[in-house]
Amino acid sequence: MILVPDVPKAKPLPQLPAYDAQLEREQDKDPLTIPFDGVYWFYRFPNQRPPDDSVTLHGTPDDIRFRSAGHVTLRMEARQNLSREIETARLSRIQMAIRNTEDEPSHLRAELILSNASAPGEPLESWGTQNIESSPERQTIAFATPAYPLLAQFDAITVRILRTGILTTESARISIDRFVLIPRGR
């Protein structure tokens, strides 16, 4: 299943100057906000993606819930392509604003994965997982830049919503509002 939010496509990201330690001290250090205009994937384990003939629906996962047939784990990913490459060295962290409309407290975690489709082999790097609190409904989750990031640049963000416990066959009622890229020094 592929779920497409009914939101207008975001404008292309503004061009940032190349990373330079001297310029960093002198430049404006405003965060870069990226509204989520990607897609949500739902697929059953052990698959790594939805089948090619998947049904595409419109909406957001905080309004629509999916269930897997039988007792097969259902996986959920939010996938955001960027209009260009972002230099990892420029960032101190990435914040993710979400909406959580889960009915009952459950064990939910978000994993942030950056990738570079422009590079040979399309490398990717996980920036770890963070807990998703059962409340408030709107919350921000932060992922710190690794001390020694593997990717010099990335052009896509994937968020895996991980559920533990007995409800692994149901999708989480979590939607992503935006990502905020925080420059070093902030």
C-alpha positions in Angstrom: 0.0 0.0 0.0 1.2 3.5 -0.8 -0.4 6.5 0.9 0.0 9.9 -0.7 -0.8 13.0 1.5 -3.1 15.6 -0.1 -0.6 18.4 0.3 0.9 20.7 -2.3 4.4 19.9 -3.4 7.0 21.9 -1.6 9.1 24.5 -3.4 12.7 23.6 -4.3 15.1 24.0 -1.4 17.2 27.2 -1.4 20.8 26.9 -2.4 23.1 26.8 0.5 26.8 27.8 0.1 29.4 25.1 0.3 30.5 24.2 3.8 33.5 26.2 5.1 34.4 26.6 8.7 35.2 30.3 8.3 32.0 31.1 6.4 30.0 29.1 9.0 31.0 31.6 11.7 30.0 34.5 9.5 26.8 33.2 7.9 23.3 33.4 9.1 22.5 30.1 10.9 18.8 29.9 10.1 17.4 26.3 10.1 16.0 24.9 6.8 12.4 23.8 7.1 11.2 21.0 4.7 7.5 20.4 4.7 6.7 16.7 4.3 5.3 16.1 0.8 6.6 12.6 0.3 4.8 9.2 0.5 4.1 6.6 3.1 4.9 3.0 2.3 3.2 0.0 4.1 4.4 -3.5 3.4 4.6 -6.9 5.1 7.7 -8.5 6.5 10.1 -9.8 5.0 9.6 -7.5 2.0 11.7 -4.4 1.8 9.2 -2.3 -0.1 5.6 -2.5 -1.3 5.0 -4.7 -4.3 5.0 -3.0 -7.7 1.3 -3.5 -8.1 0.5 -1.8 -4.8 -2.7 0.2 -4.4 -2.2 4.0 -4.0 -4.5 5.9 -1.8 -4.7 9.6 -0.7 -4.6 10.6 3.0 -2.3 10.5 6.0 -1.6 7.7 8.5 -2.9 9.7 11.4 -6.4 9.4 9.8 -6.2 5.9 8.1 -5.1 2.7 9.7 -4.0 -0.4 7.9 -3.8 -4.0 9.1 -1.8 -6.9 7.9 -3.6 -10.2 7.1 -2.7 -13.0 9.5 0.0 -12.4 12.0 2.6 -11.0 9.6 4.4 -7.8 10.8 3.4 -4.6 8.9 6.1 -2.1 8.2 5.6 1.6 7.7 8.0 4.1 6.2 7.7 7.8 5.3 9.8 8.7 2.3 10.9 12.3 1.5 12.9 13.1 -1.6 14.8 16.4 -1.6 15.3 18.6 -4.6 19.1 18.5 -4.2 21.9 17.2 -2.0 22.4 18.5 1.5 25.9 18.5 3.1 25.9 16.5 6.3 28.8 18.5 7.8 26.6 21.6 7.9 24.1 20.1 10.3 24.1 19.6 14.1 20.8 17.7 14.0 17.6 17.1 12.1 14.2 17.7 13.9 11.1 16.0 12.8 7.6 17.4 13.7 4.9 14.7 13.8 1.3 14.2 14.6 0.4 11.2 16.8 -3.2 10.1 17.0 -2.7 6.6 18.4 -5.7 5.5 20.4 -3.8 3.6 23.1 -0.4 3.9 24.5 2.0 1.7 22.6 5.7 1.3 22.1 6.6 3.3 19.0 10.0 4.4 17.8 11.1 6.4 14.8 14.3 5.6 12.9 15.8 8.4 10.7 17.7 7.1 7.6 19.4 9.4 5.1 20.4 8.3 1.6 22.0 9.6 -1.5 20.5 8.3 -4.7 22.9 10.5 -6.7 25.9 8.6 -5.4 27.1 5.2 -6.8 25.4 2.3 -5.0 22.8 4.7 -3.4 24.5 4.6 0.1 22.4 5.1 3.2 23.0 5.8 6.9 20.8 5.5 9.9 20.9 8.3 12.5 19.4 6.0 15.1 16.0 5.7 16.7 14.1 7.9 19.1 11.0 7.1 21.2 7.6 8.5 20.1 5.7 9.7 23.2 2.1 8.7 23.6 1.2 12.4 24.1 1.1 15.2 23.2 -0.6 14.8 19.8 2.0 17.2 18.1 5.6 16.6 19.0 9.1 17.2 17.7 11.8 14.4 17.7 15.5 15.3 17.3 18.2 13.2 15.7 21.8 14.4 16.3 24.3 14.3 13.5 26.7 11.4 14.2 30.2 12.4 15.3 31.6 10.7 12.2 28.8 10.5 9.6 29.2 8.0 6.8 27.5 10.1 4.2 29.0 13.4 3.1 25.7 14.4 1.4 22.2 13.1 1.2 19.2 13.8 -1.0 16.4 11.7 0.6 15.1 11.1 4.1 13.3 7.9 5.2 11.6 7.5 8.5 10.7 4.0 9.7 8.0 3.8 12.3 8.8 0.8 14.5 6.1 -0.7 16.7 6.8 -3.3 19.4 4.4 -5.4 21.3 1.2 -7.1 20.2 0.0 -4.6 17.6 2.8 -5.1 15.1 0.2 -6.1 12.5 -1.3 -2.6 12.5 0.1 0.6 11.1 0.9 3.4 13.5 -1.4 6.5 13.4 1.6 8.8 13.0 2.1 11.4 10.2 5.0 13.7 9.5 4.5 17.4 9.2 8.0 18.7 8.4 11.7 18.2 8.9 13.9 21.0 10.2 17.6 20.9 9.4 19.5 22.7 12.2 23.0 24.1 11.2 26.1 23.6 13.3 26.4 26.2 16.0 22.7 26.3 16.8 
